Amino acid sequence: PDAGKQADEAPAVEASAAAPGGPIGLGYTILSVAGDGSNTVVDSARTFAAGDKIRIALETNADGFLYIFNAENDGPAPLMLYPHPALDGGANRIAAHARDFFPADLRYSFEFDDAAATEHLYVIFSRRPLADVPAGEALLAHCGGAARDDCYWKPAPEQWERLKAAAGADRVAEKRNDDLAKAQAPI
């Protein structure tokens, strides 16, 4: 029952519920993480190899809640990469008009494994917590009450289809600006 609640006890909503307040804008940049910890902007179509590490810089135009999923080969069994129990106790609230990095903790990054696949990264932002998607204390409970590095939540196939349908092409418009990726400049 608490799966969609945050520490501030905001009520959970279905992913398909209409959000008041007009369209949501979300800007993102993919950053490659080098061995020395430096970050370089890269194109989302780049081919990555085993051991490559990335972070994502995001900025929204509204306060809300962020979820990041990885679905290899766009399969039915994605992993929720964020929120994560080892990062801020599984909290996923973000503020409007503030560029944040995910993961924010420089000790962590999203790392590609050696399994050949086409990785699909789904970034889901909502003004309210998503129903039946654990975050905060509910995510920690899913992981046995501990902030474990090796614990990931996986939605059931029907949950995943519902989440993907809520972010269907008729509800999402994408505008790309590749100028930063073309620059390939470390930040």
Phi, psi and chi 1 to 4 in degrees:
 res  aa     phi    psi   chi1   chi2   chi3   chi4
   1 PRO       -  -26.8    9.9  -16.7      -      -
   2 ASP   -95.0    8.2  -65.3  -27.4      -      -
   3 ALA   -58.5  -29.7      -      -      -      -
   4 GLY  -102.6   11.2      -      -      -      -
   5 LYS   -98.8  148.0  -69.4 -169.7  176.3 -177.0
   6 GLN  -102.4  179.5  -59.3  -63.4  -55.4      -
   7 ALA   -59.5  -29.2      -      -      -      -
   8 ASP   -87.1    6.1   62.6    1.3      -      -
   9 GLU    62.4   33.8  -63.6  -61.3  -47.3      -
  10 ALA   -66.5  139.6      -      -      -      -
  11 PRO   -68.7  143.1   24.5  -31.7      -      -
  12 ALA   -80.3  151.3      -      -      -      -
  13 VAL  -133.1  157.9  -63.8      -      -      -
  14 GLU   -67.4  148.4  -72.0  -64.1  -38.7      -
  15 ALA   -62.2  -25.2      -      -      -      -
  16 SER   -89.1   -3.2   60.3      -      -      -
  17 ALA   -67.2  139.0      -      -      -      -
  18 ALA   -68.8  134.9      -      -      -      -
  19 ALA   -98.6  130.1      -      -      -      -
  20 PRO   -73.6  158.8   27.4  -33.2      -      -
  21 GLY   106.1    8.5      -      -      -      -
  22 GLY    84.9 -178.2      -      -      -      -
  23 PRO   -63.8  147.8  -18.1   28.7      -      -
  24 ILE   -96.3  133.6  -66.9  173.9      -      -
  25 GLY  -110.2  137.3      -      -      -      -
  26 LEU  -138.7  119.7 -178.1  140.8      -      -
  27 GLY  -105.0  140.9      -      -      -      -
  28 TYR  -139.5  153.4   69.3   92.6      -      -
  29 THR  -137.3  133.3  -56.1      -      -      -
  30 ILE   -94.5  130.6  -61.4  175.1      -      -
  31 LEU  -117.8  129.5  -55.3  163.6      -      -
  32 SER   -84.0  134.5  175.5      -      -      -
  33 VAL  -102.9  118.7  179.6      -      -      -
  34 ALA   -83.6  167.6      -      -      -      -
  35 GLY   -58.1  -29.7      -      -      -      -
  36 ASP   -85.3    1.8   64.8    0.3      -      -
  37 GLY    91.5   -5.9      -      -      -      -
  38 SER   -71.5  154.6   63.7      -      -      -
  39 ASN  -117.3  135.6  -68.9 -141.4      -      -
  40 THR  -127.1  133.4  -56.4      -      -      -
  41 VAL   -66.8  134.3  176.1      -      -      -
  42 VAL  -132.5  159.7  -64.0      -      -      -
  43 ASP   -76.0  143.0 -171.5  -67.6      -      -
  44 SER   -67.1  -18.6   61.8      -      -      -
  45 ALA   -89.0    0.7      -      -      -      -
  46 ARG   -59.3  146.2  173.4 -177.9  167.4  179.5
  47 THR   -88.7  124.8  -60.5      -      -      -
  48 PHE  -104.3  156.0  -66.6   92.2      -      -
  49 ALA  -116.3  166.8      -      -      -      -
  50 ALA   -55.1  134.3      -      -      -      -
  51 GLY    92.4  -16.8      -      -      -      -
  52 ASP   -64.2  143.9  -74.7   -9.4      -      -
  53 LYS  -124.8  142.8  -62.2  176.3 -178.3 -179.9
  54 ILE  -134.0  159.7   62.7  169.4      -      -
  55 ARG  -130.2  163.9  -63.9  174.5   71.8 -151.3
  56 ILE  -125.8  131.0  -59.6  171.1      -      -
  57 ALA   -98.3  129.8      -      -      -      -
  58 LEU  -131.4  148.9  -66.6  168.2      -      -
  59 GLU  -145.9  133.8 -175.7  174.9  -18.5      -
  60 THR  -118.1  167.5   67.9      -      -      -
  61 ASN  -101.8   12.8   66.1  -17.2      -      -
  62 ALA  -149.1  153.0      -      -      -      -
  63 ASP   -71.5  147.2  -66.7  -24.1      -      -
  64 GLY   175.9 -151.9      -      -      -      -
  65 PHE  -129.8  135.0  -60.2   86.8      -      -
  66 LEU  -111.5  140.1 -178.7   71.5      -      -
  67 TYR  -135.4  136.2  -54.9   84.0      -      -
  68 ILE  -127.8  125.5  -59.0  173.6      -      -
  69 PHE  -119.8  148.3  -69.4   88.6      -      -
  70 ASN  -118.0  124.4  176.3   47.1      -      -
  71 ALA  -122.4  103.5      -      -      -      -
  72 GLU   -64.2  131.8  -72.3 -171.6   -5.7      -
  73 ASN    54.5   25.3  -60.6  -42.1      -      -
  74 ASP    54.4   36.0 -149.1   14.6      -      -
  75 GLY   -75.2  175.9      -      -      -      -
  76 PRO   -84.3    4.0   32.2  -35.8      -      -
  77 ALA  -127.1   68.7      -      -      -      -
  78 PRO   -76.3  162.1   32.3  -37.0      -      -
  79 LEU  -104.1  138.9  -71.3  177.0      -      -
  80 MET   -85.2  112.7 -174.7  169.7   70.0      -
  81 LEU   -83.4  -29.7  -59.2  176.5      -      -
  82 TYR  -148.0  132.7 -171.6   86.0      -      -
  83 PRO   -67.8  156.9   24.5  -31.2      -      -
  84 HIS  -130.4  140.8 -169.1  -83.6      -      -
  85 PRO   -61.5  -26.0   19.6  -30.0      -      -
  86 ALA   -82.7   -6.9      -      -      -      -
  87 LEU  -115.7  113.5  -57.9  171.0      -      -
  88 ASP    53.3   36.3  -62.5  -35.3      -      -
  89 GLY    62.1   25.3      -      -      -      -
  90 GLY    81.5    7.6      -      -      -      -
  91 ALA   -70.0  150.0      -      -      -      -
  92 ASN  -140.6   20.3   65.3  -28.1      -      -
  93 ARG   -77.0  135.1 -179.9 -178.0  -76.8  -85.4
  94 ILE  -129.7  154.9   63.3  172.3      -      -
  95 ALA   -99.2  150.1      -      -      -      -
  96 ALA   -66.7  147.2      -      -      -      -
  97 HIS    58.5   29.9  -52.4  -67.3      -      -
  98 ALA  -129.2  119.3      -      -      -      -
  99 ARG   -73.1  122.8  177.8  166.5  -82.4 -155.5
 100 ASP  -119.4  154.3  -72.1  -45.5      -      -
 101 PHE  -112.1  140.3  -66.3   85.8      -      -
 102 PHE  -129.8  123.1  -59.9   92.1      -      -
 103 PRO   -68.4  147.1    8.5   -8.4      -      -
 104 ALA   -76.6  -33.9      -      -      -      -
 105 ASP   -70.3  119.8 -171.1  -36.3      -      -
 106 LEU   -65.2  -12.9  -65.2  176.1      -      -
 107 ARG   -77.1  -11.3  -64.9  172.9  -64.5  167.0
 108 TYR  -119.4  155.9  -65.2   94.3      -      -
 109 SER  -159.3  168.9   58.3      -      -      -
 110 PHE   -89.1  119.9  -58.4  128.5      -      -
 111 GLU  -113.0  135.1 -175.8  171.5  -11.8      -
 112 PHE   -79.1  135.1  -69.8   86.5      -      -
 113 ASP   -89.8 -174.8   60.4   22.7      -      -
 114 ASP   -91.2    4.9   57.3    0.8      -      -
 115 ALA   -80.4  120.8      -      -      -      -
 116 ALA   -65.1  126.6      -      -      -      -
 117 ALA  -166.2  161.7      -      -      -      -
 118 THR   -96.6  114.3  -60.5      -      -      -
 119 GLU   -85.7  132.7  -56.0  -73.3  -14.3      -
 120 HIS  -116.1  115.5  -66.7  -95.8      -      -
 121 LEU  -100.4  119.5 -150.9   57.5      -      -
 122 TYR  -105.0  120.3  -72.2   85.6      -      -
 123 VAL  -106.1  116.5  176.8      -      -      -
 124 ILE  -117.3  125.3  -59.7  172.1      -      -
 125 PHE  -122.6  136.4  175.3   77.8      -      -
 126 SER  -140.5  147.6  175.1      -      -      -
 127 ARG   -68.9  -22.6  -74.3 -172.7  173.1   93.9
 128 ARG  -127.8  157.1  -63.2 -174.1 -167.6  137.2
 129 PRO   -58.4  144.7  -19.9   29.9      -      -
 130 LEU   -78.8  136.3  -60.8  179.5      -      -
 131 ALA   -63.3  140.4      -      -      -      -
 132 ASP    63.8   17.7  -57.8  -37.0      -      -
 133 VAL  -117.6  109.8  179.2      -      -      -
 134 PRO   -70.7  142.4   26.8  -33.4      -      -
 135 ALA  -149.9  165.7      -      -      -      -
 136 GLY    57.8 -133.2      -      -      -      -
 137 GLU   -61.0  -34.7  -68.8 -178.9   21.5      -
 138 ALA   -65.4  -36.9      -      -      -      -
 139 LEU   -69.9  -40.8 -175.2   57.0      -      -
 140 LEU   -61.3  -40.3  -71.4  172.9      -      -
 141 ALA   -63.2  -40.3      -      -      -      -
 142 HIS   -58.3  -32.7  166.2   76.8      -      -
 143 CYS   -95.5   24.5  -64.9      -      -      -
 144 GLY    75.7   22.4      -      -      -      -
 145 GLY    81.7    9.2      -      -      -      -
 146 ALA  -123.2  152.1      -      -      -      -
 147 ALA   -86.1   71.4      -      -      -      -
 148 ARG   -86.9  137.3  -63.6  179.2   11.7 -143.2
 149 ASP   -66.4  -28.8  -75.2  -17.7      -      -
 150 ASP   -95.6   11.8   63.7  -18.3      -      -
 151 CYS  -107.2  122.7 -176.2      -      -      -
 152 TYR  -128.2  140.8  -66.3   91.7      -      -
 153 TRP   -88.3  139.8 -178.7   76.4      -      -
 154 LYS  -124.1  124.0  -61.4  176.7 -174.4  178.2
 155 PRO   -71.5  150.4   24.7  -30.5      -      -
 156 ALA   -66.2  154.8      -      -      -      -
 157 PRO   -52.3  -39.8  -28.3   35.9      -      -
 158 GLU   -70.1  -33.5   60.9  -83.5    1.9      -
 159 GLN   -65.0  -43.3  -73.6  174.3  -56.9      -
 160 TRP   -64.2  -41.7 -177.3 -123.0      -      -
 161 GLU   -63.0  -39.0  -73.2  -53.2  -45.7      -
 162 ARG   -64.3  -43.2 -171.9 -171.6   71.9 -139.1
 163 LEU   -64.4  -43.0  -72.7  168.2      -      -
 164 LYS   -66.1  -38.9  -76.9  177.0   49.5  175.7
 165 ALA   -65.2  -35.0      -      -      -      -
 166 ALA   -67.5  -21.8      -      -      -      -
 167 ALA  -110.0   34.2      -      -      -      -
 168 GLY   -65.1  166.3      -      -      -      -
 169 ALA   -57.5  -28.4      -      -      -      -
 170 ASP   -74.9  -11.0   61.2  -34.7      -      -
 171 ARG  -113.1   -8.2  -60.5 -171.9   64.9 -167.4
 172 VAL  -126.5  130.2  176.6      -      -      -
 173 ALA  -118.4  136.2      -      -      -      -
 174 GLU  -115.5  135.2 -178.2  177.8   11.9      -
 175 LYS  -126.2  119.7  170.8   69.0  175.4  102.1
 176 ARG   -99.7  141.5  -69.9 -176.1   56.8  127.7
 177 ASN  -130.0  106.1 -179.3  -19.4      -      -
 178 ASP   -92.9    7.2  -64.6  -35.9      -      -
 179 ASP   -57.4  -45.1  -67.0  -17.6      -      -
 180 LEU   -64.7  -42.1  -78.0  176.2      -      -
 181 ALA   -64.0  -36.9      -      -      -      -
 182 LYS   -67.2  -29.8  -70.9  176.4 -174.1  170.5
 183 ALA   -68.2  -33.1      -      -      -      -
 184 GLN    50.3   40.7  -67.5  -72.1  -54.0      -
 185 ALA   -98.4  134.5      -      -      -      -
 186 PRO   -64.9  146.2  -16.4   26.5      -      -
 187 ILE  -117.7      -  -12.0 -176.8      -      -
